[in-house]
Amino acid sequence: KQIEQLGDGITDRFPYNFSQNGLVAYKHGSLLESQTVSKFLGEDNIKKIVNWTMKYLSEIDIPVKRGTFIEFRSGMLNISPIGRNCSRPERNDYEKFDLEHKVRENMVNAMRKEFADLNLTFSIGGQISFDVFPNGWDKTYCLKFCDAKDFDEIHFFGDKTFEGGNDYEIFSHSRTAGHTVTSPEDTKEQCTKLFMS
C-alpha cells in the first residue's frame, strides 16, 4: 500500500515504515514482521464473520446499497453497509443518514455480542464503514517495534482521534504525543510549527 501511494523505495527512505497498523513493519528497508488477520483468526472464523455480515446487511433497509460491502485487508475486515462502490454524493448522504439512524453503531453492537469469543475490536472510521480486527491490532501495534530507549518522542497525527475513532488508541497512548488534524494541509502546518520553527 505504501509503495502504491508513495512510490518505490519508500521502505529505504525512512528508518521505519508501518502499514496495516504495523502488521507489515520495516526497519531500514528490512522486513520485521508480516501478520494477517486470516492467519491469526483462521479461515473458519473469517467465514463465520463474512456469512453473518452478509445476512445482517441483507436484512437492513437503508436508502441505497452498492457493491463491496466487505473489503478483506491483510490486517482487518472493512465493512460498509452502503458498500464501498458508492459515489461521492451517496457517501455524503449516507454519512448523514448513519449519524441519524446509527446503522454502523447498531451493527457494531450486534457484532460485539455475536463474536465476543473472538476478542475483536470494532472501530468506526470515515464516512461509510468500520474496521474489524483482533484486539491490540489498532494503530498502537506499530509501537512494539519502536524501542522506548531509541526515541525521545513519538508524535501521531490523525483526524479520528475521538473515542471510538480509528486513531483514538494511538492518539491517547502514553508513548505518543497525539495531535488532531483536519486535512493534509493542517497536518503540514502543525508539523511545520512543531518541528521547523
C-alpha positions in Angstrom: 0.0 0.0 0.0 2.8 2.4 0.9 4.6 1.7 -2.4 1.4 2.2 -4.3 0.8 5.6 -2.6 4.3 6.9 -2.0 6.4 5.2 -4.7 9.2 2.6 -5.0 12.0 2.7 -2.4 9.8 4.1 0.4 10.9 1.4 2.8 14.5 2.5 2.3 13.8 6.3 2.6 12.7 6.3 6.2 14.1 4.3 9.2 10.7 2.8 10.0 7.8 2.0 7.8 4.5 0.7 9.1 1.4 -0.3 7.0 -1.7 -2.0 8.1 -1.2 -0.6 11.6 2.3 -2.1 11.8 1.3 -5.6 10.8 3.7 -5.1 7.9 6.7 -3.5 9.5 10.1 -2.5 8.0 13.2 -1.1 9.7 16.0 0.3 7.5 14.4 -1.5 4.5 14.3 -4.9 6.1 11.0 -6.7 6.8 10.5 -7.1 10.6 7.1 -8.8 10.6 4.1 -9.5 8.3 1.0 -10.7 10.1 -2.5 -11.3 8.6 -6.0 -11.5 10.1 -6.7 -14.7 8.2 -3.6 -16.4 9.7 -4.5 -15.2 13.1 -8.2 -15.9 13.2 -8.3 -18.9 10.8 -10.4 -19.4 7.8 -13.4 -20.9 9.6 -13.8 -17.8 11.8 -13.3 -15.5 8.8 -16.2 -17.3 7.0 -18.4 -17.0 10.1 -17.9 -13.2 10.2 -18.5 -12.9 6.4 -21.6 -15.0 6.4 -23.1 -13.2 9.4 -22.3 -9.8 7.9 -23.9 -10.6 4.6 -27.0 -11.9 6.3 -27.2 -8.8 8.6 -26.8 -6.4 5.7 -29.4 -8.2 3.6 -31.9 -7.5 6.4 -31.4 -3.8 6.9 -33.1 -1.1 5.0 -31.0 1.9 4.0 -31.6 4.4 1.2 -29.1 2.8 -1.3 -26.8 -0.2 -1.4 -23.8 -0.5 -3.7 -21.1 -3.1 -4.2 -18.1 -4.2 -2.0 -19.7 -4.5 1.4 -16.8 -6.3 2.9 -13.2 -5.5 2.0 -10.7 -8.1 3.1 -7.4 -6.5 4.0 -4.4 -8.2 5.4 -4.9 -6.8 8.9 -8.6 -6.4 9.1 -12.0 -6.6 7.6 -13.5 -3.3 6.5 -17.3 -3.4 6.5 -19.5 -0.9 4.7 -23.3 -1.1 5.0 -23.8 1.1 1.9 -20.9 -0.6 0.0 -17.5 0.9 -0.9 -18.6 1.4 -4.5 -20.9 4.3 -3.7 -20.4 7.6 -5.4 -19.2 10.7 -3.5 -22.7 12.2 -3.2 -24.1 8.8 -2.0 -21.2 8.6 0.5 -22.0 12.1 1.8 -25.8 11.3 2.1 -25.1 8.0 3.8 -22.9 9.7 6.4 -25.8 12.0 7.4 -28.2 9.0 7.4 -25.9 7.0 9.5 -25.4 9.8 12.1 -29.2 10.0 12.5 -30.0 6.3 12.3 -26.8 4.8 13.8 -26.6 2.0 11.3 -22.9 1.3 11.9 -23.1 1.7 15.6 -26.0 -0.7 15.8 -24.2 -3.2 13.6 -21.1 -3.0 15.7 -23.0 -3.6 18.9 -24.6 -6.7 17.3 -21.3 -8.0 16.1 -19.7 -7.5 19.6 -22.3 -9.8 21.0 -22.2 -12.3 18.2 -18.4 -12.6 18.1 -17.5 -12.0 21.7 -15.4 -15.2 21.8 -13.0 -14.0 19.1 -11.7 -10.9 21.1 -12.2 -8.4 18.2 -12.1 -4.7 18.1 -14.6 -2.7 16.1 -13.6 0.7 15.0 -15.9 3.1 13.2 -13.9 5.4 10.9 -14.5 7.6 7.9 -18.0 8.2 6.5 -19.3 4.8 5.4 -17.5 1.9 7.1 -16.0 0.3 10.2 -12.9 -1.9 10.7 -12.9 -5.3 12.5 -9.6 -6.7 13.8 -8.1 -8.7 16.7 -7.8 -6.8 20.0 -4.4 -5.0 20.1 -4.2 -4.7 16.3 -5.1 -1.0 16.3 -2.6 1.6 15.3 -0.7 1.1 18.6 0.6 -2.3 17.2 3.5 -0.5 15.5 4.8 0.8 18.8 6.1 -2.6 19.7 8.8 -2.1 17.0 9.8 1.3 18.4 12.0 0.7 21.5 11.4 3.4 24.0 15.1 3.9 24.6 15.5 4.8 20.9 13.0 7.7 20.9 12.7 10.8 22.9 9.2 11.5 21.5 6.8 9.8 19.1 4.2 12.1 17.5 1.0 10.9 16.0 -1.3 13.0 13.7 -4.8 11.8 12.9 -8.3 13.0 12.2 -10.4 10.3 14.0 -8.9 10.9 17.5 -12.2 10.8 19.4 -13.1 7.8 21.5 -14.3 5.1 19.1 -12.4 6.7 16.2 -9.7 4.6 14.4 -6.9 7.0 15.6 -8.0 7.1 19.3 -5.8 4.4 20.7 -2.5 5.7 19.4 -3.6 9.3 19.8 -4.2 8.8 23.5 -1.4 6.2 24.2 1.1 7.1 26.9 4.1 6.7 24.5 2.8 9.3 22.0 2.1 13.0 21.7 -1.2 13.0 19.9 -2.3 15.7 17.5 -5.8 16.1 15.9 -5.7 17.3 12.3 -8.4 18.2 9.8 -6.6 17.9 6.5 -3.2 17.2 4.9 -2.7 21.0 4.8 -3.5 21.2 8.6 -1.0 18.3 9.2 1.7 20.1 7.2 1.0 23.4 9.1 1.2 21.6 12.6 4.4 19.8 11.6 6.0 23.0 10.4 5.2 24.8 13.7 6.3 21.8 15.8 9.5 20.7 14.0 10.6 23.5 11.7 10.3 26.7 13.8 
